[in-house]
């Protein structure tokens, strides 16, 4: 194997490593958003059993948490894309 073949193999390995990193970041972002969205879905699905104004102290922080996580992971993703 000559030097150009080794360079090509190294470049392919680098591309695959970057792809694994991007997929791991995406998987983490999905997991972080899944829990608050699941809780919000549960509250919406069971909303006929309670008055919405009695649980606003749960809904407002939960909605803020979802927005925060979405913005936080969006900013992380953009920073990583910018760094490339």
N, C-alpha and C positions, 0 to 999 in steps of 0.2 A: 504494500500500500504506500503510495507516494504522499507527499505533503499536501497536495491539493485535495486528495480524497479525504484526508484526515481533517482538513479545514472544513470541508463540506459536511462531514459527519458532526463536527463540533457545532456548526451553525444550526443543523437540524435539531440537535439535542438542546440547544439554547431556545429555539422556537418552541419546542415541546415543553420545556420547563416554564416558559412564560405562559403558555396555555394552561398548564396545571395550576399555576399561581392565580391566574384570572378566574378559573373555575372554582378554586377554593375560596376566593374572595366572594364570588357570587353565591356560593353555597352558604357561607357564613351570613351574608346579608339576608338571604331568604330565611334562614333559621332565626335570626334576630327579629325579623318582622313577623314571623309566623305566630309567636305566642300572643302578642297584643292583638293581632287580627283575629285569632281564634277566640280570645275572650270577648272582643267586640261582637263577633258573629254570634256567640252564645247569648250575649245580652240582647241582641236584636231578635234572635229567634225566640227567646222567652219573654219578649216585651209585653205580650198580652196578659201576663200574669202579675204585673206590677205597674205602678205609676212611674212614668219616666222622671218626674220631678223629684221622686224620693231617692233616686240613684244617680243624680247629676254629679254628686261628689265622687262617684266612680268613673262616670263617662268622660268628664272633662279631662282629668289627668291621663286617662287611657288614650284619648284622642291626641292629646299633646305628646304623649310618649310615642305614638305611631308616627306622628309628623316629625318628631325629633329624630327617630331612628331612620326614617326615610331620607331626611336631609343629611344626616351624619354619614350614612353609607353612600349616598349620592356624592357627597363632597370627597369622601375617601376614594371612590371610584374615579372621579375626575382628576384628583391629584395623581393617582397612579397612571392614568392615561397621559397626563401632561408630562410626567417624568420620563416616559418612554421616548 
